[in-house]
Amino acid sequence: MIKVSNVPMAMTFPPLLVVLFLALSTGPLCDAIWLNIPKTGTKCVSEEIHSNVVVLADYVVVSVEDGQTATIAVKVTSPYGINLHHRENVTYGRFAFTTEEAGNYLACFWSDNRTRGSGEVVVNIDWKTGIAAKDWESVARKEKLQGVELELRKLEGAVEAIHENLLYLKSSREAEMRSTSETTNARVAWFSIMSLGICIVVSGLQVWYLKRFFQKKKLI
């Protein structure tokens, strides 16, 4: 979870320092999650991810509340409900995939029926996306990078990931604003048509009433 702190308006930073700060603070998209899974319940974790992003996660049963040996079942689905990973009766595992569509990816964990006792199962999940899921050791061996060179390469990847996220947010916000604008315009158009219709009906009733009034008074 990324936390944003307020910076005083009186302080100014060079653009390069701002980019470096963003890359270092948001670049490694990796989260360690602890889940307490009840005996008869299901707990899920989810993340909204755009397309063409690598997702890598390791999960392991750490302990059980009453000290019994426990196994879990895991199911990972895409935003459209496609099954990406499904395992049962396991104590650890890994899933990895590249997202094909943008949306909310869901990973659900529940205790297997084979588990004895009534205690909660504690599961640790190491969830990585994007640049954090990349195998930097292989990259370093392949390109013969060491020390500062490797760190600069990681920083470059983090900046590229931030740029892609900004483009995704821009496109998604533009689509959302366009949809909101079209909906608002349609409602305004219908309201204008209803207002015009009501005005026409009221005007016709007024003409009819005045005509009857003058006829009764024998003025026409």
C-alpha positions as CSV (number, residue, x, y, z in Angstrom):
1,M,0.0,0.0,0.0
2,I,1.5,3.3,-1.1
3,K,1.2,6.2,1.3
4,V,1.3,9.8,0.1
5,S,2.6,12.6,2.4
6,N,2.1,16.3,2.0
7,V,5.0,18.4,1.0
8,P,5.1,22.1,2.0
9,M,4.4,24.5,-0.9
10,A,7.4,26.6,0.0
11,M,9.8,23.7,-0.9
12,T,10.8,23.1,-4.5
13,F,12.8,20.2,-5.9
14,P,14.6,19.8,-9.3
15,P,12.6,17.6,-11.7
16,L,15.3,14.9,-11.7
17,L,15.0,14.5,-7.9
18,V,11.3,14.3,-8.2
19,V,11.5,11.4,-10.7
20,L,14.1,9.6,-8.6
21,F,12.0,10.0,-5.5
22,L,8.9,8.6,-7.4
23,A,10.9,5.7,-8.8
24,L,12.4,4.7,-5.4
25,S,9.1,5.1,-3.5
26,T,6.7,3.4,-6.0
27,G,9.0,1.4,-8.2
28,P,9.2,-1.9,-6.3
29,L,5.6,-3.1,-6.5
30,C,5.8,-5.8,-3.9
31,D,3.6,-6.5,-0.9
32,A,3.9,-9.1,1.9
33,I,0.5,-10.0,3.0
34,W,-0.6,-12.0,6.1
35,L,-4.0,-13.7,6.1
36,N,-5.8,-15.3,9.0
37,I,-8.0,-17.9,7.3
38,P,-10.9,-19.2,9.5
39,K,-11.9,-22.9,9.5
40,T,-15.0,-22.4,7.4
41,G,-14.3,-19.1,5.7
42,T,-12.6,-17.7,2.6
43,K,-10.4,-14.7,2.4
44,C,-9.4,-13.0,-0.8
45,V,-6.8,-10.4,-1.9
46,S,-7.1,-8.4,-5.1
47,E,-5.3,-5.8,-7.1
48,E,-6.3,-3.6,-10.0
49,I,-3.7,-4.2,-12.7
50,H,-3.5,-3.0,-16.3
51,S,-2.7,-5.3,-19.2
52,N,0.7,-6.8,-20.1
53,V,2.0,-6.8,-16.5
54,V,3.8,-9.7,-15.0
55,V,2.4,-11.0,-11.7
56,L,4.3,-13.3,-9.4
57,A,3.2,-14.5,-6.0
58,D,4.5,-17.1,-3.5
59,Y,2.2,-18.3,-0.7
60,V,3.0,-20.6,2.3
61,V,1.1,-21.8,5.4
62,V,3.0,-20.3,8.3
63,S,1.1,-21.7,11.3
64,V,-2.2,-22.8,12.7
65,E,-3.8,-21.4,15.8
66,D,-4.2,-24.7,17.6
67,G,-0.9,-26.2,16.3
68,Q,-2.4,-28.7,13.9
69,T,-1.0,-29.4,10.5
70,A,-3.1,-27.6,7.9
71,T,-3.5,-27.4,4.1
72,I,-5.3,-24.8,2.0
73,A,-6.9,-24.3,-1.3
74,V,-6.1,-21.4,-3.7
75,K,-7.9,-20.0,-6.7
76,V,-6.8,-17.0,-8.8
77,T,-9.1,-15.5,-11.4
78,S,-9.0,-12.7,-13.9
79,P,-11.4,-9.7,-14.1
80,Y,-13.6,-11.8,-16.5
81,G,-13.6,-14.9,-14.2
82,I,-11.0,-16.9,-16.1
83,N,-9.2,-19.4,-13.8
84,L,-5.5,-18.6,-13.8
85,H,-4.4,-20.8,-10.9
86,H,-6.2,-23.4,-8.8
87,R,-4.6,-25.7,-6.2
88,E,-6.1,-27.8,-3.4
89,N,-4.6,-29.6,-0.4
90,V,-1.3,-27.6,-0.4
91,T,0.9,-25.9,2.2
92,Y,2.8,-23.7,-0.2
93,G,2.9,-22.8,-3.9
94,R,3.5,-20.1,-6.5
95,F,1.5,-18.6,-9.3
96,A,2.8,-16.4,-12.1
97,F,1.1,-15.0,-15.2
98,T,1.0,-12.0,-17.5
99,T,-2.2,-10.0,-17.5
100,E,-4.1,-10.0,-20.8
101,E,-6.7,-7.4,-19.8
102,A,-6.9,-4.5,-17.3
103,G,-9.0,-5.0,-14.2
104,N,-9.3,-6.5,-10.8
105,Y,-7.4,-9.7,-10.3
106,L,-8.6,-11.8,-7.4
107,A,-6.8,-14.5,-5.3
108,C,-8.9,-16.4,-2.8
109,F,-7.6,-18.7,0.0
110,W,-9.7,-21.1,2.1
111,S,-8.9,-23.9,4.6
112,D,-9.2,-27.5,3.2
113,N,-11.8,-29.8,4.7
114,R,-9.0,-32.1,5.6
115,T,-7.7,-29.7,8.2
116,R,-8.3,-30.9,11.7
117,G,-9.0,-28.7,14.7
118,S,-10.8,-25.3,14.7
119,G,-7.9,-22.9,14.7
120,E,-7.2,-20.2,12.1
121,V,-4.6,-20.9,9.4
122,V,-2.0,-18.1,9.0
123,V,-0.8,-17.7,5.4
124,N,2.0,-15.5,4.1
125,I,1.7,-14.1,0.6
126,D,4.5,-12.5,-1.3
127,W,2.7,-10.6,-4.1
128,K,4.9,-8.9,-6.8
129,T,3.8,-7.1,-9.9
130,G,5.5,-5.3,-12.7
131,I,9.2,-4.4,-12.2
132,A,9.3,-6.1,-8.8
133,A,8.5,-9.5,-10.4
134,K,11.5,-9.3,-12.8
135,D,14.4,-11.7,-12.2
136,W,17.2,-9.1,-11.8
137,E,19.8,-11.8,-11.0
138,S,19.4,-13.3,-14.5
139,V,19.5,-9.8,-16.0
140,A,22.7,-9.0,-14.2
141,R,24.4,-12.2,-15.3
142,K,23.2,-11.9,-18.9
143,E,24.2,-8.2,-19.3
144,K,27.2,-8.4,-16.9
145,L,25.9,-5.7,-14.6
146,Q,27.3,-5.0,-11.2
147,G,26.8,-2.6,-8.3
148,V,25.7,0.8,-9.4
149,E,25.0,-0.3,-13.0
150,L,22.5,-2.8,-11.8
151,E,20.9,-0.3,-9.4
152,L,20.6,2.2,-12.3
153,R,19.0,-0.5,-14.5
154,K,16.5,-1.2,-11.8
155,L,15.8,2.6,-11.5
156,E,15.3,2.8,-15.2
157,G,12.8,0.0,-15.1
158,A,11.0,1.6,-12.2
159,V,10.7,4.9,-14.1
160,E,9.4,3.0,-17.2
161,A,6.8,1.3,-14.9
162,I,5.7,4.7,-13.5
163,H,5.4,6.1,-17.0
164,E,3.2,3.2,-18.1
165,N,1.1,3.5,-14.9
166,L,0.6,7.2,-15.6
167,L,-0.5,6.5,-19.2
168,Y,-2.9,3.8,-18.0
169,L,-4.4,6.2,-15.4
170,K,-4.6,8.9,-18.0
171,S,-6.4,6.7,-20.5
172,S,-8.7,5.2,-17.9
173,R,-9.6,8.6,-16.4
174,E,-10.2,10.0,-19.9
175,A,-12.5,7.1,-20.7
176,E,-14.3,7.6,-17.3
177,M,-14.7,11.4,-17.9
178,R,-15.9,10.8,-21.5
179,S,-18.5,8.3,-20.3
180,T,-19.6,10.7,-17.5
181,S,-19.8,13.6,-20.0
182,E,-21.9,11.5,-22.5
183,T,-24.2,10.4,-19.7
184,T,-24.6,14.0,-18.5
185,N,-25.3,15.3,-22.0
186,A,-27.9,12.6,-22.6
187,R,-29.7,13.5,-19.3
188,V,-29.6,17.2,-20.2
189,A,-31.0,16.5,-23.6
190,W,-33.9,14.4,-22.2
191,F,-34.5,17.1,-19.5
192,S,-34.7,19.8,-22.2
193,I,-37.1,17.7,-24.3
194,M,-39.3,17.1,-21.3
195,S,-39.2,20.8,-20.4
196,L,-40.2,21.8,-23.9
197,G,-43.0,19.3,-24.0
198,I,-44.3,20.5,-20.6
199,C,-44.2,24.1,-21.9
200,I,-46.1,23.2,-25.1
201,V,-48.8,21.3,-23.1
202,V,-49.2,24.2,-20.6
203,S,-49.4,26.7,-23.4
204,G,-52.1,24.7,-25.1
205,L,-54.1,24.4,-21.9
206,Q,-53.8,28.1,-21.4
207,V,-55.1,28.8,-24.9
208,W,-58.0,26.4,-24.5
209,Y,-58.9,27.9,-21.1
210,L,-58.8,31.5,-22.4
211,K,-60.9,30.5,-25.5
212,R,-63.6,28.9,-23.3
213,F,-63.5,31.9,-21.0
214,F,-64.0,34.4,-23.8
215,Q,-66.7,32.2,-25.3
216,K,-68.6,32.1,-22.0
217,K,-68.4,35.9,-21.7
218,K,-69.5,36.1,-25.4
219,L,-66.5,38.2,-26.2
220,I,-65.7,36.0,-29.3
